[in-house]
Amino acid sequence: MAGSDTTRHSITGGLLALDQHPGEYARLRANPALLESAVPEIIRWQSPVAYMRRTALADLEIGGKMIRKDEKIAMWYVSGNRDESAIPQADQFIIDRARPRAHAAFGFGIHRCLGQRLGLR
């Protein structure tokens, strides 16, 4: 399964984003070197993973909300990827975004995708 869903969702979401933002598509066609930043922007915009559920290991207060040990919590990636406090102009699709890899599409930290070869074919 590695890479299958995320690759399909990123490709289709990327095509839709470029269709809905013809100015960005024109910029990409005029300068294919923008693909290096456009791909992570597509992944951020599309958020190919919907959510991740976890179980709290300890009591913790976040944003004024108390999460108790053993409670089930979910992180909705699209919400994190639209967080204006973390990503400037988060509701805009910008193919040459500064720091394009600063998104939460695959969680936090360096992502080593087991399905990366699928995306290269």
Secondary structure, DSSP 8 states (H G I E B T S, - for coil): -TTHHHHHHHHHHHHHHHHH-HHHHHHHHH-GGGHHHHHHHHHHHH-SS-EEEEE-SS-EEETTEEE-TT-EEEEEHHHHTT-TTTSTTTTS--TT-SSTT-S-TT-SS----TTHHHHH-
